[in-house]
Amino acid sequence: MGSTAIHRHKTAIRRGDFSRPVKCLLRDGLIDKGVTFFDYGCGRGEDIELLTAEGITCSGWDPAYRPDAPRQEADVVNLGYVINVIENPEERAATLRGAWELCRQLLAVSAQVLVAGRGKEPVEFGDGVLTGRGTFQKFYDQTELKSYLEAQLQVEAIPAGIGTFYLFKDEARKQQFLASRFRRREILPRWRIAELRLEETRQALEPLMEVIAALGRLPDPVEFPDAPTIAERFGSLKRAFVAVQRITGAETWEAIAKRRREDLLVYLALSRFRKRPALSMLPLTLQRDMKAFFGTYAKACAEADALLFQAGDPTAIDEACKQSAVGKLLPDDLYVHRDTLDRLQPLLRIYEGCGRAYLGEVEGANIIKIHRRTGKLSYLVYPDFEDDPHPALLRCVKLNLRTRQIECYDYAQSTNPPILHRKETFLHPEHSLYAKFARLSQQEEQHGLLADGAGIGTRLGWEKRLHESGYALRGHRLVRSKSSSLDGNPS
C-alpha cells in the first residue's frame, strides 16, 4: 500500500458556480460582507473568485494550487471535501484541527457521503477507496461523519445538508442560528382606522411595530434603540403598543405572538436531539423570549418535550396529517410544498424538523412527503415546479427516522419519470401561484383527464392520456390538440 501514488490534487474539479458548502453558507446567511472567509483547501479557487466578486473579504490556501498563500484566521472557514481525500488518518485529523484553529466563529466541513442506491461498488483502499484517477476518497455516512467531527473537535456538528456540517465556536451564536431555522417572517398589520391624522405619529410608531412583529412581544429597551423617544411621546412602550393595537387590530398581534411561541416550541423540541443548553447559554433575546411566552425556561422545555414525544407516535402523526389544513393528503402520505411547511401545525413541523436535524437542507427539494405511519420522510426535487404544468421528479432522498437509513432515487436519465398533478394542493391558498395552478386542475377535471388516476402518474402515461383525449397543454392552459382538430373533432 505504501508504494501506491495518491494524486490528491486531481480531486479538485472545475466549476462555474459556488461549491455546495458555500451555497449552504450563503443560503443560511452565514457569509456576507460583514464577515471574513477563508477556504482551507481551496483547489483552483473558484469560490474565492466568486465571493470576492460579491464584495466579501476572502482568501484561501491549497497544497497543490496555492501552496505559498498564508493560512490565516477568518470569521468563517470552509474545509470543503478535503478530509475525504486524505488517506492518512492522523494527517486527516490534524488538517481538521488546523482548520478549526483558524476560524473565529464558524467552521464548515464537507465530505463525501455514501447513500444507498448510488453508483457502483467502490474499490477498498485503507479506510476509503482508490479511484481510477489515482485519487483517494474516504466515504462516510451522515451519522459517521457527524460523529467523527464531534470526536475530533469536541463540538457539536450541525447538519447543513447531506455531507455538510457547521461547527460553531460560540454557543450563543449556534443557538441563535438554530432558532432562526424555525422562525417565520411576519408582515406588518395594516393601519385599520384613520385615527392617525399626523404622518409624524405614524412614522413614530412604525419602527416599534416592526420590532414587535419580529419578536412577537414587546421589546426590551436594549432591543429597541428608539425606546426613549417612544416612551417620551406615549408614556411607555406598553402604552404605545396599546395605541398600535387599537389602530391596527389586536387580533393580528395575538396571531403573531402565537406563531412566535410555536416557533420557539419547535426549536426547543428539536434541541432535545442535542444537549439542550442551559438558559444562561442562550442569547439574551432568546432568554427574554422564554420568560415572555412561557414564564420560565423549565415550562417551555416541558411543553416542547411533550410535543417531541408525540412526534414519535405514528398514530399522532397520522391524525395530525389528516387534520392538516395544508398539503395534499393521500392514504399513506401528506405532501407539502417547501413554502408551506411553516403552515403546518407544530407537531408536524417538529416531525419534519427531525429530518432536517439529521440531513440538513436537501438541495433543491421543494416537495416534502410525510409518511403518515412508517416514521419516514422523503425530500423530492422538482426543478420545474413553477413553470411546468406537470413537473417531473428529478431526485428523491428518503430518510427513515427510526433507523437513520438514507435512500436516494435519481430520475435524471429516466424517460418516464413520475410527474405531479393538481399542483395547487401542495400549496397554501394564499400562495401567489395557487390560483393559476387551480385553474388548470379545474380544466383537466372538467374534461375528464383526472377521473381515472391509474396510469397518469408518469410522463408517458400522462402524455398518452392527453393524446387519446385530444388535448394538449399550452403553459398552464388546456387546449385542443392540432391533431384532433385535423381529425374533425370539435374544438
ChimeraX attribute file (.defattr): number of C-alpha atoms within 10 A of each C-alpha:
attribute: neighborCount
match mode: 1-to-1
recipient: residues
	/A:1	6
	/A:2	5
	/A:3	5
	/A:4	8
	/A:5	11
	/A:6	17
	/A:7	12
	/A:8	18
	/A:9	16
	/A:10	14
	/A:11	17
	/A:12	16
	/A:13	10
	/A:14	10
	/A:15	11
	/A:16	8
	/A:17	11
	/A:18	16
	/A:19	14
	/A:20	17
	/A:21	25
	/A:22	22
	/A:23	15
	/A:24	22
	/A:25	17
	/A:26	14
	/A:27	12
	/A:28	14
	/A:29	10
	/A:30	16
	/A:31	20
	/A:32	15
	/A:33	13
	/A:34	11
	/A:35	14
	/A:36	19
	/A:37	26
	/A:38	25
	/A:39	25
	/A:40	25
	/A:41	26
	/A:42	24
	/A:43	25
	/A:44	19
	/A:45	19
	/A:46	17
	/A:47	23
	/A:48	22
	/A:49	14
	/A:50	15
	/A:51	20
	/A:52	15
	/A:53	10
	/A:54	11
	/A:55	11
	/A:56	18
	/A:57	18
	/A:58	21
	/A:59	24
	/A:60	23
	/A:61	21
	/A:62	20
	/A:63	14
	/A:64	15
	/A:65	15
	/A:66	15
	/A:67	12
	/A:68	10
	/A:69	12
	/A:70	11
	/A:71	18
	/A:72	17
	/A:73	17
	/A:74	22
	/A:75	19
	/A:76	23
	/A:77	27
	/A:78	26
	/A:79	22
	/A:80	23
	/A:81	25
	/A:82	25
	/A:83	23
	/A:84	20
	/A:85	24
	/A:86	20
	/A:87	21
	/A:88	12
	/A:89	13
	/A:90	9
	/A:91	12
	/A:92	16
	/A:93	16
	/A:94	14
	/A:95	18
	/A:96	19
	/A:97	14
	/A:98	13
	/A:99	22
	/A:100	24
	/A:101	16
	/A:102	19
	/A:103	23
	/A:104	16
	/A:105	19
	/A:106	22
	/A:107	24
	/A:108	26
	/A:109	28
	/A:110	24
	/A:111	24
	/A:112	21
	/A:113	18
	/A:114	18
	/A:115	18
	/A:116	14
	/A:117	11
	/A:118	11
	/A:119	8
	/A:120	6
	/A:121	7
	/A:122	12
	/A:123	11
	/A:124	13
	/A:125	14
	/A:126	14
	/A:127	14
	/A:128	18
	/A:129	20
	/A:130	21
	/A:131	15
	/A:132	8
	/A:133	11
	/A:134	15
	/A:135	18
	/A:136	25
	/A:137	26
	/A:138	22
	/A:139	20
	/A:140	19
	/A:141	18
	/A:142	24
	/A:143	15
	/A:144	12
	/A:145	21
	/A:146	21
	/A:147	13
	/A:148	14
	/A:149	20
	/A:150	15
	/A:151	12
	/A:152	12
	/A:153	15
	/A:154	11
	/A:155	15
	/A:156	20
	/A:157	23
	/A:158	22
	/A:159	23
	/A:160	25
	/A:161	21
	/A:162	25
	/A:163	25
	/A:164	28
	/A:165	25
	/A:166	25
	/A:167	23
	/A:168	23
	/A:169	18
	/A:170	13
	/A:171	16
	/A:172	17
	/A:173	15
	/A:174	20
	/A:175	19
	/A:176	15
	/A:177	15
	/A:178	17
	/A:179	18
	/A:180	15
	/A:181	14
	/A:182	20
	/A:183	19
	/A:184	15
	/A:185	14
	/A:186	15
	/A:187	10
	/A:188	17
	/A:189	18
	/A:190	10
	/A:191	15
	/A:192	12
	/A:193	11
	/A:194	9
	/A:195	10
	/A:196	11
	/A:197	9
	/A:198	9
	/A:199	8
	/A:200	9
	/A:201	11
	/A:202	14
	/A:203	10
	/A:204	15
	/A:205	17
	/A:206	13
	/A:207	16
	/A:208	22
	/A:209	20
	/A:210	15
	/A:211	16
	/A:212	20
	/A:213	21
	/A:214	20
	/A:215	22
	/A:216	23
	/A:217	20
	/A:218	19
	/A:219	19
	/A:220	12
	/A:221	12
	/A:222	9
	/A:223	13
	/A:224	16
	/A:225	12
	/A:226	15
	/A:227	18
	/A:228	13
	/A:229	13
	/A:230	21
	/A:231	15
	/A:232	10
	/A:233	14
	/A:234	15
	/A:235	12
	/A:236	15
	/A:237	23
	/A:238	14
	/A:239	14
	/A:240	18
	/A:241	21
	/A:242	14
	/A:243	15
	/A:244	21
	/A:245	19
	/A:246	13
	/A:247	17
	/A:248	17
	/A:249	17
	/A:250	15
	/A:251	10
	/A:252	15
	/A:253	21
	/A:254	14
	/A:255	12
	/A:256	23
	/A:257	20
	/A:258	13
	/A:259	20
	/A:260	24
	/A:261	22
	/A:262	21
	/A:263	22
	/A:264	24
	/A:265	27
	/A:266	26
	/A:267	22
	/A:268	25
	/A:269	28
	/A:270	23
	/A:271	20
	/A:272	14
	/A:273	12
	/A:274	11
	/A:275	8
	/A:276	14
	/A:277	14
	/A:278	8
	/A:279	14
	/A:280	10
	/A:281	15
	/A:282	17
	/A:283	16
	/A:284	14
	/A:285	14
	/A:286	19
	/A:287	15
	/A:288	19
	/A:289	22
	/A:290	21
	/A:291	13
	/A:292	15
	/A:293	19
	/A:294	17
	/A:295	12
	/A:296	15
	/A:297	18
	/A:298	12
	/A:299	14
	/A:300	19
	/A:301	20
	/A:302	14
	/A:303	15
	/A:304	25
	/A:305	19
	/A:306	12
	/A:307	21
	/A:308	23
	/A:309	12
	/A:310	17
	/A:311	23
	/A:312	16
	/A:313	12
	/A:314	15
	/A:315	13
	/A:316	17
	/A:317	22
	/A:318	21
	/A:319	12
	/A:320	19
	/A:321	27
	/A:322	18
	/A:323	12
	/A:324	16
	/A:325	13
	/A:326	22
	/A:327	26
	/A:328	20
	/A:329	20
	/A:330	12
	/A:331	9
	/A:332	13
	/A:333	21
	/A:334	22
	/A:335	24
	/A:336	23
	/A:337	23
	/A:338	16
	/A:339	13
	/A:340	19
	/A:341	22
	/A:342	17
	/A:343	18
	/A:344	19
	/A:345	16
	/A:346	24
	/A:347	25
	/A:348	24
	/A:349	19
	/A:350	27
	/A:351	24
	/A:352	21
	/A:353	21
	/A:354	20
	/A:355	21
	/A:356	22
	/A:357	19
	/A:358	20
	/A:359	23
	/A:360	20
	/A:361	19
	/A:362	18
	/A:363	15
	/A:364	14
	/A:365	19
	/A:366	18
	/A:367	24
	/A:368	25
	/A:369	23
	/A:370	25
	/A:371	21
	/A:372	23
	/A:373	16
	/A:374	15
	/A:375	18
	/A:376	22
	/A:377	24
	/A:378	23
	/A:379	25
	/A:380	25
	/A:381	22
	/A:382	21
	/A:383	16
	/A:384	13
	/A:385	18
	/A:386	12
	/A:387	10
	/A:388	14
	/A:389	23
	/A:390	23
	/A:391	20
	/A:392	23
	/A:393	25
	/A:394	21
	/A:395	19
	/A:396	21
	/A:397	21
	/A:398	21
	/A:399	21
	/A:400	16
	/A:401	18
	/A:402	10
	/A:403	9
	/A:404	16
	/A:405	15
	/A:406	21
	/A:407	16
	/A:408	17
	/A:409	16
	/A:410	15
	/A:411	14
	/A:412	11
	/A:413	8
	/A:414	12
	/A:415	10
	/A:416	15
	/A:417	19
	/A:418	19
	/A:419	20
	/A:420	19
	/A:421	19
	/A:422	18
	/A:423	21
	/A:424	21
	/A:425	19
	/A:426	23
	/A:427	24
	/A:428	19
	/A:429	14
	/A:430	8
	/A:431	11
	/A:432	10
	/A:433	14
	/A:434	16
	/A:435	13
	/A:436	14
	/A:437	20
	/A:438	17
	/A:439	16
	/A:440	21
	/A:441	22
	/A:442	14
	/A:443	16
	/A:444	19
	/A:445	13
	/A:446	11
	/A:447	12
	/A:448	11
	/A:449	18
	/A:450	18
	/A:451	10
	/A:452	9
	/A:453	10
	/A:454	10
	/A:455	12
	/A:456	20
	/A:457	17
	/A:458	18
	/A:459	20
	/A:460	16
	/A:461	17
	/A:462	23
	/A:463	15
	/A:464	13
	/A:465	17
	/A:466	19
	/A:467	15
	/A:468	11
	/A:469	15
	/A:470	19
	/A:471	22
	/A:472	18
	/A:473	16
	/A:474	11
	/A:475	12
	/A:476	17
	/A:477	15
	/A:478	19
	/A:479	14
	/A:480	18
	/A:481	18
	/A:482	13
	/A:483	13
	/A:484	17
	/A:485	13
	/A:486	10
	/A:487	9
	/A:488	8
	/A:489	12
	/A:490	9
	/A:491	12
